[in-house]
C-alpha cells in the first residue's frame, strides 16, 4: 500500500513538472514576407516625360526576409511570463512596375507612348531588433501549449541599401544624391505579435512554432525624404512610411527551474 501511494505521488510530481515556471532561454529564427508600406517614388520616375507617370506610385513586389537570434524570458506562473529577444533582421522592399515612355537617362531614351519601360527600386535594410513582450500560455494540455506574445519592439538599423534601375540600367535620381543611410531612420519602433504553440519534448525542453509579425509605428523615412517635392499623384503631400513583416518562426527552448528532490520523497 505504501509503495502504491508513493508511486502515485511520484506520478503526480512528474506530471506537474511540465509546468513552465522558471527562466527560459532559447534560439529562434523567422522567415518573413517583408514590406515597406506607403513608400512614395521620391523622384525615381523623374526621367519620364509624362507628368502623370512621374508622380505615379510603383507596384509592390514580394520580398522574403529573415531574422535569427536568442530568446530570454521568465515565467512567473504556468500561464504568464515576460519574453525578450535580441535578433538580427534582414528586411526591405522591392518595387517593380512598367510605365509609358519615353524615359531619358544617361544611357539613352527608352520607350514611347506605345511602349512601356520597366522601373525597379530595390531597398534592403538590416536591424538589430529587440522585442519585449508579455507572454500568455495555455495549460489545457500537458505537452502541447498555445501561447500569445505581445509587446513593443525596438529596432536599431545597421545597414541600408538602395538601387534603382530603369530599362535595365542603374539610375541615380536626385533623391539618390543622398545616401541610403540618410534616407532611412537609424531607429524604428513598433509592435510585435506572436501566436503559436510549444511542443514539450521534456518537462523543461520544448520546440516552438509561431506566426510572428511586426508593424512599425514610427516614420521610417529620414529628414531628406520628407523634404523632397516628388510624391505621388494620389498623395500630393507627404506621408510616412512604415516597416511591416510577418512570417513563420521556429525555435528551441530550455526552462531553467528548481529540480524536485524526488529521492527524498520516496524515502517516506
Order of alpha helices (4+ residues) and beta strands (2+ residues): alpha-beta-alpha-beta-beta-beta-beta-beta-beta-beta-beta-alpha-beta-beta-alpha-beta-alpha
